[in-house]
Amino acid sequence: MFKKSLYILLLVAMPFAIGILSICTGRYPVPPRAVFGALWQWISANPSSSVTVEEMIIITGIRLPRTVMGAFVGAALAASGTAFQGIFRNPLVSSGILGVSSGASLGAAISILVFSSFVMTPLFAFTFGLLAVLLSYMVGKIHNTTTAVTLVLGGTIISSIFSSLLALVKYIADPLNQLPAITFWTMGSLASTVYANVRFAVIPIIVGIAALLLNSWNINILSMGDNEAGTLGLNVGAAKLMVILGATLATAGAVCVSGTVGWVGLIVPHIARMFTGNDNRKLMPVSISMGACFLMIIDILCRVITNAEIPLGIMTSIIGGPFFIYLIKKKKGHGWV
């Protein structure tokens, strides 16, 4: 019982500790004392003499929504990647395998092209992300069944189509204003996160992650293969649909605000698997906690390495690629899923 309580405490405490570090860190560093004071003042609405007006604006107005969004985005992408790696039995599968990232990028680009602003971008990105997964599911459904191979093929096809449409939108966009905005969005960033973004994205992320946690045992069974899962009495089609729906909601909610962020849904599940093994009942919560920590750390690095902020997608690739090579060498290609 003590070990289990300590395990749960670590899962919860790690993201909170790194979240405090994220709020403290930036071009204008603030001490932890000011962070706790500002948060207490923000929650209780009682003024505190230990916090200046500038610190209050930086902490609660800029860094708090960014940090919260970073934690949710990382958790969502890691949970989705864990679920997809399980049901597809493929160590190279990530959260965007069914085209949600390509769809969200296209939706964001169309929004920027039509409205010339970022106001409607999260809504368009979320809608097109869901549309891409729906089309992938329909393409992969053959004779009323959806095998892992056909779903992956469907996702690859739809991702390619949506990527081509995104290239077309970039081609016709205004090269002075719209094209740079589209390009920057697709690189991924949390720099412009506001509370409205958090409120919009957190609900589908929470619903999606909750669905994956509730179906973690079904993911274990689906990872055995469709025939074996059916023999054990599982309704394979319904279970697979629930997992895909939960992963899609979580990923779409994440990328509609953060933009395209790669590698999180690929490497974090493998890191978590090194500590917990393949049982998704333990693996899923660990991946969620590690995903939140991982993306917040990456966001901190994006802010402090150079004077000009580095996009999230670039930094996750720079760090994720070499680290994935290390994992391959360490595990010698065995025990991935």
Secondary structure, 3 states (H helix, E strand, C coil): CHHHHHHHHHHHHHHHHHHHHHHHCCCCCCCHHHHHHHHHHHHHCCCCCCCCHHHHHHHHHHHHHHHHHHHHHHHHHHHHHHHHHHHHCCCCCCCCCCCHHHHHHHHHHHHHHHHCCCCCHHHHHHHHHHHHHHHHHHHHEECCEECHHHHHHHHHHHHHHHHHHHHHHHHHCCCCCHHHHHHHHHHCCCCCCCHHHHHHHHHHHHHHHHHHHHCHHHHHHHCCCHHHHHHCCCCHHHHHHHHHHHHHHHHHHHHHHHCCCCCHHHHHHHHHHHHHCCCHHHHHHHHHHHHHHHHHHHHHHHHHCCCCCCCHHHHHHHHHHHHHHHHHHHHCCCCCC
